[in-house]
Amino acid sequence: MAAETELDGLTVHEETPVGWCARTEANEIVDEEGRRLGVEERKPGIVDPRSPIRRVFDDPEVVALREHLRQRNGLSGLEICEPAEVERAARIFRRDGFVVVRDLLDEERLARFREGCARVLRDILQIPGVDGRKYLNENGRLPHRYSYGSSSASRQLLHDPVWASMIDLPTTTPILSEIFGPPGYVVAGSGGDLCLPGAVEYQHLHSDGRETSPFPESRIAHGESLGVELARRTESTELDTQTQRMIIERTPPMVTINFLMSDLTWENGPIRQIPGTHAAAFSPPAPEDEPEWMRLSTLVGAPAGAGVFRDNRAWHGATPNLSRQVRAMPNVEYAPAWAVEVREFLQTMPHEVFVSLSPHAQHISRFQKAPPGVWPAGAGVMHPLASKRKQAAESG
């Protein structure tokens, strides 16, 4: 079990003794019961074939990778917007599939989110590891990486007042309104991801959503409201190919804001984003085929209190955290109004949390609200293993 003294002073923005478990093998993956998978059992395209072998701060391979990142890590020409630059932020978002906006959180909100992130992370890390390991890996993930959302037995953190309080901010709501346009949007979930110091592997590039067809009529109307001219095939009511592509590009099925608890540096596992991939019809390259520029396309320079508005379809991935600082990015997820027709919403926000929100936050969270007197199944239980989360949700 992780030492109590190690977790007592845990933060997600300062140096910490947490992480760097040398007993945890590189690319180690466990199943939903916590059983370590053999090489032949691991899902293809997940492991990092170029990672250091040992999870040790001053191991020669780690030192060499750290120096490489110090010299080269970071997306060249990263644009960072101010909260008041609403239209510019939306333009960059539509062009690249993501945009960084500074100062989304004031000092009070940033401090509150940091405390919440450390508190929930402490719940995860206090679960004993096995065979001398400091921590229990989250099943299906590379070591030292956890998801706040998927580690929750309710699959979200909308039951937590800290996460719920970030749904409607004066700095985020105008940008979301500009991105989604007149039809509006709804809350789809909350959670976020983090990596501990000593996460030496690159997470594979991936997309958090894929396109489905046919379009609902409300999505076509959404595209039209954003300026897409509806051209149709000759002697047909079907939209032509270019119009379909424009609708796909302009109407993301999900937009996530990841809030930064610390400055993203070349060393502490900054998220990487591949610009312009949000409408790609093909899959990202496998880890062994990723070009070096994609591994270095990270958001170095994005400051604490900023946020990354992400089209969930854009290719992204976590990178090695070779520092002594936890890199945490809690999030809130939003969906366009037309998504109500094509997706199921989990009622994971307790009524007492819902009534504490602003009128706008209540309106956009209405599909996530549980009935009065009903506590969402699994809410408040954090565990790295799916089997334990399922047990908690079913017994709750």
C-alpha positions as YAML, in Angstrom:
chain: A
units: angstrom
residues:
- id: 1
  name: MET
  ca: [0.00, 0.00, 0.00]
- id: 2
  name: ALA
  ca: [1.24, 3.52, -0.74]
- id: 3
  name: ALA
  ca: [2.73, 5.04, 2.42]
- id: 4
  name: GLU
  ca: [0.34, 7.29, 4.31]
- id: 5
  name: THR
  ca: [3.05, 9.94, 4.62]
- id: 6
  name: GLU
  ca: [3.29, 9.96, 0.82]
- id: 7
  name: LEU
  ca: [-0.42, 10.65, 0.34]
- id: 8
  name: ASP
  ca: [-0.96, 13.02, 3.25]
- id: 9
  name: GLY
  ca: [0.54, 16.02, 1.50]
- id: 10
  name: LEU
  ca: [-0.51, 15.06, -2.02]
- id: 11
  name: THR
  ca: [-1.01, 17.93, -4.44]
- id: 12
  name: VAL
  ca: [-1.54, 18.11, -8.18]
- id: 13
  name: HIS
  ca: [0.53, 21.21, -8.81]
- id: 14
  name: GLU
  ca: [3.67, 20.92, -6.66]
- id: 15
  name: GLU
  ca: [6.49, 18.41, -6.28]
- id: 16
  name: THR
  ca: [5.39, 15.22, -4.56]
- id: 17
  name: PRO
  ca: [6.94, 11.88, -3.55]
- id: 18
  name: VAL
  ca: [4.04, 10.11, -5.30]
- id: 19
  name: GLY
  ca: [4.89, 8.11, -8.40]
- id: 20
  name: TRP
  ca: [8.10, 6.51, -9.73]
- id: 21
  name: CYS
  ca: [7.32, 2.94, -8.71]
- id: 22
  name: ALA
  ca: [10.33, 0.94, -9.92]
- id: 23
  name: ARG
  ca: [8.50, -2.36, -9.32]
- id: 24
  name: THR
  ca: [5.89, -1.47, -11.95]
- id: 25
  name: GLU
  ca: [7.11, -2.77, -15.29]
- id: 26
  name: ALA
  ca: [7.14, -0.69, -18.45]
- id: 27
  name: ASN
  ca: [3.94, -1.09, -20.50]
- id: 28
  name: GLU
  ca: [2.37, -3.21, -17.76]
- id: 29
  name: ILE
  ca: [-1.37, -3.64, -18.28]
- id: 30
  name: VAL
  ca: [-3.91, -5.37, -16.05]
- id: 31
  name: ASP
  ca: [-7.38, -6.69, -16.82]
- id: 32
  name: GLU
  ca: [-10.60, -5.74, -15.01]
- id: 33
  name: GLU
  ca: [-9.75, -8.13, -12.17]
- id: 34
  name: GLY
  ca: [-6.23, -6.74, -11.74]
- id: 35
  name: ARG
  ca: [-4.44, -9.67, -13.40]
- id: 36
  name: ARG
  ca: [-1.30, -8.64, -15.27]
- id: 37
  name: LEU
  ca: [-1.60, -9.47, -18.94]
- id: 38
  name: GLY
  ca: [1.14, -11.24, -20.83]
- id: 39
  name: VAL
  ca: [2.63, -9.64, -23.93]
- id: 40
  name: GLU
  ca: [0.49, -11.77, -26.22]
- id: 41
  name: GLU
  ca: [-2.68, -10.82, -24.29]
- id: 42
  name: ARG
  ca: [-2.27, -7.07, -24.55]
- id: 43
  name: LYS
  ca: [-4.48, -5.22, -26.97]
- id: 44
  name: PRO
  ca: [-2.52, -4.25, -30.11]
- id: 45
  name: GLY
  ca: [-1.61, -0.60, -30.52]
- id: 46
  name: ILE
  ca: [-1.57, 0.29, -26.82]
- id: 47
  name: VAL
  ca: [1.97, -0.20, -25.56]
- id: 48
  name: ASP
  ca: [4.85, 2.16, -26.30]
- id: 49
  name: PRO
  ca: [7.65, 0.19, -27.98]
- id: 50
  name: ARG
  ca: [10.12, 3.06, -27.43]
- id: 51
  name: SER
  ca: [9.65, 3.64, -23.71]
- id: 52
  name: PRO
  ca: [12.44, 3.32, -21.14]
- id: 53
  name: ILE
  ca: [12.57, -0.13, -19.60]
- id: 54
  name: ARG
  ca: [12.92, 0.96, -15.96]
- id: 55
  name: ARG
  ca: [10.62, 3.34, -14.09]
- id: 56
  name: VAL
  ca: [13.46, 5.06, -12.23]
- id: 57
  name: PHE
  ca: [13.97, 8.85, -12.11]
- id: 58
  name: ASP
  ca: [17.73, 8.77, -12.84]
- id: 59
  name: ASP
  ca: [17.86, 5.67, -15.04]
- id: 60
  name: PRO
  ca: [20.09, 6.39, -18.08]
- id: 61
  name: GLU
  ca: [17.23, 5.79, -20.54]
- id: 62
  name: VAL
  ca: [14.96, 8.12, -18.58]
- id: 63
  name: VAL
  ca: [17.68, 10.76, -18.38]
- id: 64
  name: ALA
  ca: [18.22, 10.53, -22.16]
- id: 65
  name: LEU
  ca: [14.49, 10.86, -22.87]
- id: 66
  name: ARG
  ca: [14.25, 13.79, -20.46]
- id: 67
  name: GLU
  ca: [17.05, 15.62, -22.27]
- id: 68
  name: HIS
  ca: [15.45, 14.90, -25.65]
- id: 69
  name: LEU
  ca: [12.16, 16.37, -24.43]
- id: 70
  name: ARG
  ca: [13.88, 19.36, -22.86]
- id: 71
  name: GLN
  ca: [15.34, 20.27, -26.23]
- id: 72
  name: ARG
  ca: [12.43, 19.49, -28.55]
- id: 73
  name: ASN
  ca: [9.09, 19.00, -26.77]
- id: 74
  name: GLY
  ca: [6.24, 21.33, -27.70]
- id: 75
  name: LEU
  ca: [3.98, 22.29, -30.60]
- id: 76
  name: SER
  ca: [5.64, 25.10, -32.53]
- id: 77
  name: GLY
  ca: [3.56, 28.27, -32.71]
- id: 78
  name: LEU
  ca: [0.95, 27.20, -30.16]
- id: 79
  name: GLU
  ca: [-1.75, 29.89, -30.05]
- id: 80
  name: ILE
  ca: [-3.20, 30.71, -26.64]
- id: 81
  name: CYS
  ca: [-6.34, 32.85, -26.50]
- id: 82
  name: GLU
  ca: [-7.70, 35.18, -23.84]
- id: 83
  name: PRO
  ca: [-11.22, 34.42, -22.50]
- id: 84
  name: ALA
  ca: [-12.57, 37.57, -24.17]
- id: 85
  name: GLU
  ca: [-11.37, 36.39, -27.61]
- id: 86
  name: VAL
  ca: [-14.52, 34.35, -28.11]
- id: 87
  name: GLU
  ca: [-14.71, 34.41, -31.91]
- id: 88
  name: ARG
  ca: [-10.97, 33.83, -32.35]
- id: 89
  name: ALA
  ca: [-11.08, 30.86, -29.98]
- id: 90
  name: ALA
  ca: [-13.98, 29.33, -31.93]
- id: 91
  name: ARG
  ca: [-12.16, 29.85, -35.25]
- id: 92
  name: ILE
  ca: [-9.02, 28.11, -33.98]
- id: 93
  name: PHE
  ca: [-11.14, 25.32, -32.49]
- id: 94
  name: ARG
  ca: [-12.87, 24.68, -35.83]
- id: 95
  name: ARG
  ca: [-9.58, 24.84, -37.72]
- id: 96
  name: ASP
  ca: [-7.44, 22.65, -35.46]
- id: 97
  name: GLY
  ca: [-9.95, 20.60, -33.46]
- id: 98
  name: PHE
  ca: [-8.78, 22.21, -30.21]
- id: 99
  name: VAL
  ca: [-7.90, 25.58, -28.71]
- id: 100
  name: VAL
  ca: [-6.09, 26.66, -25.55]
- id: 101
  name: VAL
  ca: [-7.63, 29.53, -23.57]
- id: 102
  name: ARG
  ca: [-5.82, 30.99, -20.57]
- id: 103
  name: ASP
  ca: [-7.34, 32.26, -17.30]
- id: 104
  name: LEU
  ca: [-10.52, 30.21, -17.41]
- id: 105
  name: LEU
  ca: [-10.18, 29.65, -13.66]
- id: 106
  name: ASP
  ca: [-9.54, 32.50, -11.23]
- id: 107
  name: GLU
  ca: [-7.37, 31.85, -8.18]
- id: 108
  name: GLU
  ca: [-10.28, 30.72, -6.02]
- id: 109
  name: ARG
  ca: [-11.68, 28.27, -8.58]
- id: 110
  name: LEU
  ca: [-8.22, 26.94, -9.43]
- id: 111
  name: ALA
  ca: [-7.48, 26.29, -5.75]
- id: 112
  name: ARG
  ca: [-10.84, 24.54, -5.35]
- id: 113
  name: PHE
  ca: [-10.27, 22.32, -8.37]
- id: 114
  name: ARG
  ca: [-6.74, 21.47, -7.23]
- id: 115
  name: GLU
  ca: [-8.07, 20.41, -3.83]
- id: 116
  name: GLY
  ca: [-10.78, 18.29, -5.43]
- id: 117
  name: CYS
  ca: [-8.36, 16.61, -7.82]
- id: 118
  name: ALA
  ca: [-5.92, 15.77, -5.01]
- id: 119
  name: ARG
  ca: [-8.74, 14.48, -2.80]
- id: 120
  name: VAL
  ca: [-10.12, 12.12, -5.45]
- id: 121
  name: LEU
  ca: [-6.64, 11.00, -6.53]
- id: 122
  name: ARG
  ca: [-5.88, 10.14, -2.90]
- id: 123
  name: ASP
  ca: [-8.94, 7.86, -2.90]
- id: 124
  name: ILE
  ca: [-7.55, 6.04, -5.94]
- id: 125
  name: LEU
  ca: [-3.98, 5.69, -4.76]
- id: 126
  name: GLN
  ca: [-4.79, 4.51, -1.25]
- id: 127
  name: ILE
  ca: [-5.97, 1.17, -2.69]
- id: 128
  name: PRO
  ca: [-3.10, -1.30, -2.13]
- id: 129
  name: GLY
  ca: [-0.90, -2.36, -5.02]
- id: 130
  name: VAL
  ca: [0.20, -5.97, -5.52]
- id: 131
  name: ASP
  ca: [3.55, -7.76, -5.55]
- id: 132
  name: GLY
  ca: [5.43, -4.83, -4.08]
- id: 133
  name: ARG
  ca: [3.95, -2.21, -6.38]
- id: 134
  name: LYS
  ca: [3.05, 1.11, -4.80]
- id: 135
  name: TYR
  ca: [-0.24, 1.43, -6.66]
- id: 136
  name: LEU
  ca: [-2.93, -0.60, -8.34]
- id: 137
  name: ASN
  ca: [-2.97, 0.08, -12.08]
- id: 138
  name: GLU
  ca: [-6.23, 1.12, -13.72]
- id: 139
  name: ASN
  ca: [-7.28, -1.77, -15.91]
- id: 140
  name: GLY
  ca: [-6.66, -1.30, -19.62]
- id: 141
  name: ARG
  ca: [-4.39, 1.71, -19.10]
- id: 142
  name: LEU
  ca: [-0.65, 2.11, -19.06]
- id: 143
  name: PRO
  ca: [0.88, 2.39, -15.57]
- id: 144
  name: HIS
  ca: [0.74, 5.60, -13.53]
- id: 145
  name: ARG
  ca: [-2.21, 6.86, -15.62]
- id: 146
  name: TYR
  ca: [-5.76, 7.18, -14.32]
- id: 147
  name: SER
  ca: [-9.07, 8.60, -15.51]
- id: 148
  name: TYR
  ca: [-11.17, 10.47, -12.98]
- id: 149
  name: GLY
  ca: [-14.26, 9.49, -14.94]
- id: 150
  name: SER
  ca: [-13.65, 5.82, -15.65]
- id: 151
  name: SER
  ca: [-12.25, 5.24, -12.14]
- id: 152
  name: SER
  ca: [-15.60, 6.35, -10.74]
- id: 153
  name: ALA
  ca: [-18.15, 3.59, -10.26]
- id: 154
  name: SER
  ca: [-20.76, 5.99, -11.69]
- id: 155
  name: ARG
  ca: [-18.45, 6.69, -14.68]
- id: 156
  name: GLN
  ca: [-18.56, 10.43, -13.97]
- id: 157
  name: LEU
  ca: [-17.89, 13.00, -11.25]
- id: 158
  name: LEU
  ca: [-21.02, 15.12, -11.56]
- id: 159
  name: HIS
  ca: [-21.90, 14.07, -8.01]
- id: 160
  name: ASP
  ca: [-18.88, 16.04, -6.77]
- id: 161
  name: PRO
  ca: [-19.74, 19.72, -6.14]
- id: 162
  name: VAL
  ca: [-16.27, 20.79, -7.32]
- id: 163
  name: TRP
  ca: [-16.72, 19.30, -10.80]
- id: 164
  name: ALA
  ca: [-20.36, 20.42, -11.01]
- id: 165
  name: SER
  ca: [-19.41, 23.99, -10.13]
- id: 166
  name: MET
  ca: [-17.25, 24.25, -13.27]
- id: 167
  name: ILE
  ca: [-20.12, 23.54, -15.70]
- id: 168
  name: ASP
  ca: [-21.11, 27.18, -16.24]
- id: 169
  name: LEU
  ca: [-18.31, 29.73, -15.90]
- id: 170
  name: PRO
  ca: [-18.27, 33.31, -17.17]
- id: 171
  name: THR
  ca: [-15.07, 32.46, -19.05]
- id: 172
  name: THR
  ca: [-16.27, 29.23, -20.70]
- id: 173
  name: THR
  ca: [-19.97, 29.66, -21.45]
- id: 174
  name: PRO
  ca: [-19.53, 32.40, -24.11]
- id: 175
  name: ILE
  ca: [-16.96, 30.27, -25.97]
- id: 176
  name: LEU
  ca: [-19.12, 27.16, -25.79]
- id: 177
  name: SER
  ca: [-22.09, 29.16, -27.08]
- id: 178
  name: GLU
  ca: [-20.00, 30.39, -30.00]
- id: 179
  name: ILE
  ca: [-18.74, 26.88, -30.83]
- id: 180
  name: PHE
  ca: [-22.14, 25.19, -30.66]
- id: 181
  name: GLY
  ca: [-24.17, 28.05, -32.10]
- id: 182
  name: PRO
  ca: [-27.89, 28.85, -31.65]
- id: 183
  name: PRO
  ca: [-29.18, 25.27, -31.15]
- id: 184
  name: GLY
  ca: [-27.27, 25.17, -27.86]
- id: 185
  name: TYR
  ca: [-25.70, 22.32, -25.94]
- id: 186
  name: VAL
  ca: [-26.03, 20.07, -22.89]
- id: 187
  name: VAL
  ca: [-23.71, 18.58, -20.32]
- id: 188
  name: ALA
  ca: [-22.62, 15.07, -21.27]
- id: 189
  name: GLY
  ca: [-20.35, 14.19, -18.35]
- id: 190
  name: SER
  ca: [-17.29, 15.08, -16.32]
- id: 191
  name: GLY
  ca: [-14.08, 13.46, -15.20]
- id: 192
  name: GLY
  ca: [-10.65, 14.04, -16.68]
- id: 193
  name: ASP
  ca: [-7.31, 12.31, -16.71]
- id: 194
  name: LEU
  ca: [-4.02, 12.44, -14.88]
- id: 195
  name: CYS
  ca: [-0.58, 10.93, -14.92]
- id: 196
  name: LEU
  ca: [1.73, 10.41, -11.98]
- id: 197
  name: PRO
  ca: [5.43, 11.17, -12.04]
- id: 198
  name: GLY
  ca: [7.14, 8.16, -13.56]
- id: 199
  name: ALA
  ca: [4.63, 7.59, -16.36]
- id: 200
  name: VAL
  ca: [7.50, 6.89, -18.75]
- id: 201
  name: GLU
  ca: [5.41, 5.63, -21.68]
- id: 202
  name: TYR
  ca: [3.63, 7.58, -24.40]
- id: 203
  name: GLN
  ca: [-0.09, 6.89, -24.51]
- id: 204
  name: HIS
  ca: [-1.12, 5.88, -28.03]
- id: 205
  name: LEU
  ca: [-2.76, 8.50, -30.22]
- id: 206
  name: HIS
  ca: [-6.51, 8.04, -30.21]
- id: 207
  name: SER
  ca: [-9.83, 9.72, -30.81]
- id: 208
  name: ASP
  ca: [-12.58, 9.82, -28.16]
- id: 209
  name: GLY
  ca: [-15.38, 9.55, -30.70]
- id: 210
  name: ARG
  ca: [-16.15, 8.40, -34.22]
- id: 211
  name: GLU
  ca: [-18.70, 9.57, -36.73]
- id: 212
  name: THR
  ca: [-21.92, 7.65, -37.23]
- id: 213
  name: SER
  ca: [-24.47, 7.93, -40.01]
- id: 214
  name: PRO
  ca: [-27.00, 8.89, -41.14]
- id: 215
  name: PHE
  ca: [-27.18, 12.44, -39.78]
- id: 216
  name: PRO
  ca: [-30.29, 13.31, -37.79]
- id: 217
  name: GLU
  ca: [-32.16, 16.20, -39.40]
- id: 218
  name: SER
  ca: [-31.42, 18.31, -36.32]
- id: 219
  name: ARG
  ca: [-27.67, 17.96, -36.99]
- id: 220
  name: ILE
  ca: [-28.17, 19.18, -40.56]
- id: 221
  name: ALA
  ca: [-30.10, 22.14, -39.18]
- id: 222
  name: HIS
  ca: [-27.27, 22.74, -36.70]
- id: 223
  name: GLY
  ca: [-24.76, 22.86, -39.57]
- id: 224
  name: GLU
  ca: [-26.98, 25.27, -41.49]
- id: 225
  name: SER
  ca: [-27.25, 27.56, -38.46]
- id: 226
  name: LEU
  ca: [-23.43, 27.73, -38.42]
- id: 227
  name: GLY
  ca: [-23.29, 28.88, -42.04]
- id: 228
  name: VAL
  ca: [-23.09, 25.60, -43.97]
- id: 229
  name: GLU
  ca: [-24.91, 25.93, -47.31]
- id: 230
  name: LEU
  ca: [-26.97, 22.81, -47.93]
- id: 231
  name: ALA
  ca: [-26.14, 21.64, -51.44]
- id: 232
  name: ARG
  ca: [-27.77, 18.42, -52.59]
- id: 233
  name: ARG
  ca: [-26.97, 15.84, -55.23]
- id: 234
  name: THR
  ca: [-28.57, 16.30, -58.64]
- id: 235
  name: GLU
  ca: [-32.16, 15.03, -58.67]
- id: 236
  name: SER
  ca: [-31.84, 13.86, -55.06]
- id: 237
  name: THR
  ca: [-32.64, 15.03, -51.55]
- id: 238
  name: GLU
  ca: [-29.32, 13.64, -50.32]
- id: 239
  name: LEU
  ca: [-26.67, 16.16, -49.33]
- id: 240
  name: ASP
  ca: [-23.64, 16.23, -51.60]
- id: 241
  name: THR
  ca: [-20.27, 15.03, -50.32]
- id: 242
  name: GLN
  ca: [-18.80, 18.47, -49.67]
- id: 243
  name: THR
  ca: [-21.82, 19.54, -47.65]
- id: 244
  name: GLN
  ca: [-21.66, 16.37, -45.57]
- id: 245
  name: ARG
  ca: [-17.97, 16.99, -44.88]
- id: 246
  name: MET
  ca: [-18.68, 20.58, -43.84]
- id: 247
  name: ILE
  ca: [-21.39, 19.44, -41.43]
- id: 248
  name: ILE
  ca: [-19.04, 16.85, -39.95]
- id: 249
  name: GLU
  ca: [-16.31, 19.45, -39.44]
- id: 250
  name: ARG
  ca: [-18.61, 22.14, -37.99]
- id: 251
  name: THR
  ca: [-20.81, 20.04, -35.68]
- id: 252
  name: PRO
  ca: [-18.69, 17.98, -33.24]
- id: 253
  name: PRO
  ca: [-20.69, 15.34, -31.35]
- id: 254
  name: MET
  ca: [-18.74, 16.15, -28.19]
- id: 255
  name: VAL
  ca: [-16.64, 19.05, -26.89]
- id: 256
  name: THR
  ca: [-14.53, 18.64, -23.75]
- id: 257
  name: ILE
  ca: [-12.87, 21.33, -21.67]
- id: 258
  name: ASN
  ca: [-9.79, 20.01, -19.87]
- id: 259
  name: PHE
  ca: [-8.74, 22.41, -17.11]
- id: 260
  name: LEU
  ca: [-5.03, 22.64, -16.31]
- id: 261
  name: MET
  ca: [-4.04, 22.32, -12.65]
- id: 262
  name: SER
  ca: [-0.39, 23.17, -13.36]
- id: 263
  name: ASP
  ca: [1.65, 24.70, -16.14]
- id: 264
  name: LEU
  ca: [2.24, 22.21, -18.94]
- id: 265
  name: THR
  ca: [6.01, 21.84, -19.29]
- id: 266
  name: TRP
  ca: [8.26, 19.79, -21.51]
- id: 267
  name: GLU
  ca: [8.76, 17.38, -18.61]
- id: 268
  name: ASN
  ca: [5.47, 16.82, -16.75]
- id: 269
  name: GLY
  ca: [3.43, 14.88, -19.31]
- id: 270
  name: PRO
  ca: [1.75, 17.60, -21.41]
- id: 271
  name: ILE
  ca: [-1.14, 16.40, -23.57]
- id: 272
  name: ARG
  ca: [-0.38, 16.15, -27.26]
- id: 273
  name: GLN
  ca: [-2.87, 17.20, -29.93]
- id: 274
  name: ILE
  ca: [-2.55, 16.63, -33.67]
- id: 275
  name: PRO
  ca: [-4.04, 19.69, -35.42]
- id: 276
  name: GLY
  ca: [-6.70, 19.20, -38.08]
- id: 277
  name: THR
  ca: [-7.50, 15.56, -37.32]
- id: 278
  name: HIS
  ca: [-11.01, 16.11, -35.91]
- id: 279
  name: ALA
  ca: [-12.67, 15.25, -39.22]
- id: 280
  name: ALA
  ca: [-10.22, 12.54, -40.30]
- id: 281
  name: ALA
  ca: [-11.95, 9.45, -41.66]
- id: 282
  name: PHE
  ca: [-8.97, 7.20, -40.94]
- id: 283
  name: SER
  ca: [-7.42, 6.03, -37.68]
- id: 284
  name: PRO
  ca: [-4.28, 7.42, -36.02]
- id: 285
  name: PRO
  ca: [-1.00, 5.57, -36.63]
- id: 286
  name: ALA
  ca: [-0.01, 2.76, -34.27]
- id: 287
  name: PRO
  ca: [2.64, 3.68, -31.67]
- id: 288
  name: GLU
  ca: [5.42, 2.02, -33.64]
- id: 289
  name: ASP
  ca: [4.48, 4.09, -36.71]
- id: 290
  name: GLU
  ca: [4.06, 7.49, -35.07]
- id: 291
  name: PRO
  ca: [6.46, 10.06, -36.53]
- id: 292
  name: GLU
  ca: [8.56, 11.96, -34.03]
- id: 293
  name: TRP
  ca: [6.75, 15.23, -34.72]
- id: 294
  name: MET
  ca: [3.49, 13.71, -33.52]
- id: 295
  name: ARG
  ca: [5.13, 12.59, -30.28]
- id: 296
  name: LEU
  ca: [6.38, 16.14, -29.74]
- id: 297
  name: SER
  ca: [3.14, 17.93, -30.75]
- id: 298
  name: THR
  ca: [2.36, 18.84, -27.14]
- id: 299
  name: LEU
  ca: [0.76, 21.87, -25.52]
- id: 300
  name: VAL
  ca: [3.90, 22.99, -23.70]
- id: 301
  name: GLY
  ca: [3.44, 26.55, -22.45]
- id: 302
  name: ALA
  ca: [-0.26, 26.30, -21.59]
- id: 303
  name: PRO
  ca: [-0.48, 27.77, -18.06]
- id: 304
  name: ALA
  ca: [-2.26, 26.62, -14.91]
- id: 305
  name: GLY
  ca: [-5.84, 27.88, -14.87]
- id: 306
  name: ALA
  ca: [-6.10, 27.59, -18.64]
- id: 307
  name: GLY
  ca: [-8.27, 25.08, -20.43]
- id: 308
  name: VAL
  ca: [-8.15, 23.09, -23.62]
- id: 309
  name: PHE
  ca: [-11.41, 23.06, -25.57]
- id: 310
  name: ARG
  ca: [-11.19, 19.76, -27.48]
- id: 311
  name: ASP
  ca: [-13.25, 18.30, -30.28]
- id: 312
  name: ASN
  ca: [-13.25, 14.74, -28.94]
- id: 313
  name: ARG
  ca: [-12.67, 13.34, -32.42]
- id: 314
  name: ALA
  ca: [-9.26, 15.01, -32.73]
- id: 315
  name: TRP
  ca: [-6.25, 12.73, -32.28]
- id: 316
  name: HIS
  ca: [-4.57, 13.20, -28.92]
- id: 317
  name: GLY
  ca: [-2.65, 11.32, -26.29]
- id: 318
  name: ALA
  ca: [-0.74, 11.63, -23.04]
- id: 319
  name: THR
  ca: [3.05, 11.85, -22.94]
- id: 320
  name: PRO
  ca: [5.77, 10.83, -20.45]
- id: 321
  name: ASN
  ca: [5.73, 12.55, -17.08]
- id: 322
  name: LEU
  ca: [9.40, 12.55, -16.12]
- id: 323
  name: SER
  ca: [9.02, 15.20, -13.42]
- id: 324
  name: ARG
  ca: [8.13, 14.92, -9.72]
- id: 325
  name: GLN
  ca: [4.74, 16.57, -10.19]
- id: 326
  name: VAL
  ca: [1.33, 15.04, -10.88]
- id: 327
  name: ARG
  ca: [-0.16, 16.30, -14.14]
- id: 328
  name: ALA
  ca: [-3.95, 16.51, -13.72]
- id: 329
  name: MET
  ca: [-6.54, 17.72, -16.22]
- id: 330
  name: PRO
  ca: [-10.10, 17.48, -14.83]
- id: 331
  name: ASN
  ca: [-12.81, 18.07, -17.38]
- id: 332
  name: VAL
  ca: [-16.41, 18.79, -18.22]
- id: 333
  name: GLU
  ca: [-17.92, 17.30, -21.38]
- id: 334
  name: TYR
  ca: [-20.61, 18.89, -23.53]
- id: 335
  name: ALA
  ca: [-22.76, 17.66, -26.42]
- id: 336
  name: PRO
  ca: [-24.82, 19.58, -29.01]
- id: 337
  name: ALA
  ca: [-28.56, 19.75, -28.57]
- id: 338
  name: TRP
  ca: [-29.13, 17.22, -31.38]
- id: 339
  name: ALA
  ca: [-27.14, 14.59, -29.47]
- id: 340
  name: VAL
  ca: [-30.15, 14.13, -27.21]
- id: 341
  name: GLU
  ca: [-31.71, 12.18, -30.10]
- id: 342
  name: VAL
  ca: [-28.79, 9.79, -30.61]
- id: 343
  name: ARG
  ca: [-27.18, 9.13, -27.23]
- id: 344
  name: GLU
  ca: [-28.07, 7.98, -23.73]
- id: 345
  name: PHE
  ca: [-27.37, 10.26, -20.78]
- id: 346
  name: LEU
  ca: [-26.47, 8.89, -17.36]
- id: 347
  name: GLN
  ca: [-28.31, 10.41, -14.42]
- id: 348
  name: THR
  ca: [-25.23, 10.86, -12.26]
- id: 349
  name: MET
  ca: [-25.88, 14.31, -10.77]
- id: 350
  name: PRO
  ca: [-27.71, 14.18, -7.43]
- id: 351
  name: HIS
  ca: [-30.69, 16.48, -7.06]
- id: 352
  name: GLU
  ca: [-29.05, 18.37, -4.19]
- id: 353
  name: VAL
  ca: [-26.06, 19.19, -6.39]
- id: 354
  name: PHE
  ca: [-28.33, 20.19, -9.28]
- id: 355
  name: VAL
  ca: [-30.28, 22.75, -7.23]
- id: 356
  name: SER
  ca: [-27.02, 24.44, -6.16]
- id: 357
  name: LEU
  ca: [-26.19, 25.37, -9.77]
- id: 358
  name: SER
  ca: [-26.94, 28.51, -11.78]
- id: 359
  name: PRO
  ca: [-30.11, 28.52, -13.91]
- id: 360
  name: HIS
  ca: [-28.08, 28.01, -17.09]
- id: 361
  name: ALA
  ca: [-26.08, 25.16, -15.54]
- id: 362
  name: GLN
  ca: [-29.34, 23.52, -14.45]
- id: 363
  name: HIS
  ca: [-30.77, 23.87, -17.94]
- id: 364
  name: ILE
  ca: [-27.82, 22.23, -19.67]
- id: 365
  name: SER
  ca: [-27.51, 19.53, -16.95]
- id: 366
  name: ARG
  ca: [-31.17, 18.50, -16.99]
- id: 367
  name: PHE
  ca: [-30.52, 15.15, -18.68]
- id: 368
  name: GLN
  ca: [-27.89, 14.23, -16.07]
- id: 369
  name: LYS
  ca: [-30.00, 14.97, -13.00]
- id: 370
  name: ALA
  ca: [-31.12, 12.10, -10.80]
- id: 371
  name: PRO
  ca: [-34.61, 12.26, -9.23]
- id: 372
  name: PRO
  ca: [-34.92, 13.84, -5.76]
- id: 373
  name: GLY
  ca: [-33.93, 11.41, -3.03]
- id: 374
  name: VAL
  ca: [-32.03, 9.11, -5.40]
- id: 375
  name: TRP
  ca: [-28.27, 8.78, -5.04]
- id: 376
  name: PRO
  ca: [-26.70, 7.78, -8.40]
- id: 377
  name: ALA
  ca: [-25.43, 4.22, -8.42]
- id: 378
  name: GLY
  ca: [-21.71, 4.07, -7.69]
- id: 379
  name: ALA
  ca: [-21.28, 7.81, -7.20]
- id: 380
  name: GLY
  ca: [-18.50, 8.52, -4.73]
- id: 381
  name: VAL
  ca: [-16.75, 5.15, -5.12]
- id: 382
  name: MET
  ca: [-13.38, 5.31, -6.86]
- id: 383
  name: HIS
  ca: [-11.48, 2.17, -7.89]
- id: 384
  name: PRO
  ca: [-8.97, 1.38, -10.65]
- id: 385
  name: LEU
  ca: [-10.55, -1.99, -11.48]
- id: 386
  name: ALA
  ca: [-13.76, -2.36, -13.48]
- id: 387
  name: SER
  ca: [-14.83, -5.43, -11.51]
- id: 388
  name: LYS
  ca: [-14.79, -3.47, -8.25]
- id: 389
  name: ARG
  ca: [-16.56, -0.49, -9.81]
- id: 390
  name: LYS
  ca: [-19.28, -2.77, -11.16]
- id: 391
  name: GLN
  ca: [-19.69, -4.37, -7.76]
- id: 392
  name: ALA
  ca: [-20.06, -0.96, -6.10]
- id: 393
  name: ALA
  ca: [-22.57, 0.27, -8.67]
- id: 394
  name: GLU
  ca: [-24.69, -2.87, -8.42]
- id: 395
  name: SER
  ca: [-24.69, -2.87, -4.62]
- id: 396
  name: GLY
  ca: [-25.48, 0.83, -4.35]
...
